[in-house]
């Protein structure tokens, strides 16, 4: 397996753990189940044509699938970005099912993460995915600061997160 700074520290140690990583609507979801979902997301990103250093812009509310998409992007080496962080139509937009037409390639995910074209693409994927080689200084995400777009490296992501479910928090807060 190729070294991936954030994935190796935050996800790989928990790959077989049934210990809960998050709770959703009264259910606890274990690390292993969550990471299989993240691998499906990583494979879905690849099936959509994205690879290391490509950008996925994500405009969805929190759900286990949305969090798995974040972890899957880290696993695949895809740069995770909020709307407005990227000024071009490159990459892929994943957004809630409601909304205006997208300017570029787009897939949907419902607000609760239980339907949409991205979920359909994920369902067709394997539960094991390659891990892209990403070093500490490689970009993991972009986030919007008060006046500019900030780069979140794998090192910064690792410094701010404690486990797979924490991957989202640093993306909201910025470096």
N, C-alpha and C positions, 0 to 999 in steps of 0.2 A: 504494500500500500504506500502511495506517495505521501510525503509529509505535508500536512495541512495544519498550520499553527492553531487555528481556532477549533477546527473539527477534532483534531487529535486530543486536545485537552478537555473540551467541553462535551463531546458526544461519544467518541470511541470508547472511553472507559465504562460507559453505561450500556453498551450495545446489547448485552444479554440480561440486563437488570429488569426485574419486574417491579422494583420499587417505584412508587408514584412520582411522576415528574410534574404533572399539572392536574387540576380538577376542572371539569367542565359540566355544567348542568347536573350537579350532584354525582357525577362519575369521576373516579380517579383513573388517569391514564398513565400506565407504566412507561419507563424509559424505553424498553425494547419495542413496545407497540408504537410509541411516538417516533422512534428513530426509523422504524420500517416505513412509516408514513412519510418521514423526511426523505428517505431514499427514493420512494415513489415520486416525490416532488422533484428531487434532483434528476431522476430519469425523465420526468415529464418536461423539465426545462431543456434537457438535451434533445428530447424528441421534438420540441418546438424550435430547435435550431440554435439554442444558446450553449455557449461553452465558457471556459475561463476568460475573464475580463469583459464578457458581454454584460449588458445591463438589463435587469428586469425591474420595471417600475411597478410598484405594488400599491394599490389603492383599495384596501379591504379593511373591514373591522376585524378585531381579534377573534380568533376561533382556533381550535386545534389544527385545522388545515392551514390557516394563515401562519401560525407559528411554525408548522412543519415546512411550509414554503420558505420561510426565513432560514431554517436549519438546512434545508435542501439546497438553497442557494450557496450557503457556506460550503457544503459538501461538494458541490459542483464547480466551485470557484467563480460563480456568477455574482456580479456586483448587484446588490439589493439597493433600490432607491425609492424614495417617496415621490409622488407627483411634484413637478416643479424643480426637481434637482437636476434633471437632464433636459436640455433645451432642444433636443432633436427628436426625430421620430425613429431613431435607431433602437434596437433591442425589442423588447416585448412589454406590453402593458397587461397586467392582471388586475382587474377591478371588479367591484360589486356588479351584480347583474343589472341594476338600474343605473342610468347615466346617459350622457350624450354619446353620440358615435365617436369612436376613437379615430385619431389621425393616422395611426400606424397599426401594426399587428396587435391584436388584443384577444385575450381570453377572459372569461368571466368566472366569478366565484360568488355564490350567494352570501348575504350578510352573515348567515350562520355557518357557512362553510359546508353545507350539505348538498349543494347542486351547482351546476355551471360547467362550462366547457373545460376549464382547467381541471376540475375534479374528474370529469370524464377521461381526460388525458392521463391523469394520475392513476385511475383505476385500471388502465391497460398496461401499467408498468410493473416491473419486478420490484420486490421489496429489498433488494440489495443493489447498491449503485457504486460506481467507481468514486474514489475520493480524489479530487483534483489537487495537484501540488500547489500549495500556497504558502509563501513564507511570511514572517512577521510583518514585513513592510508592504506586502501586497494589499491592495484595496479589497475590503470585504463589503463595504456599503458606502453610500452617500447619504448625508442627512442635511436638512435645512437648518442653518444657524440663523441668528438674528439678522444678519446682513449678507450672508454668503452661503454657498454650498460647502459643506465640510466633508472631508474624506475620513472614513473610519477604516483603519488598517486592521489586519487580523490581530496584531499586537494589542491595539486599543480595544477591540472587541473582547479579547481574552481578559484584559485587565478589568473590564467592567461587568463581565458575566460570570456566573458561578456554575452554570449547567445549561443543557439544551433549551429549557424553557425561558432562560434569561437572555437568549440571543436578541430578542426584540427590544428590550429595554434600552440598551446602548444606542440603538438606531433612532429611538425617539429623543433621547437626551443629547446626543452628539458627543464628540470626544471631549 
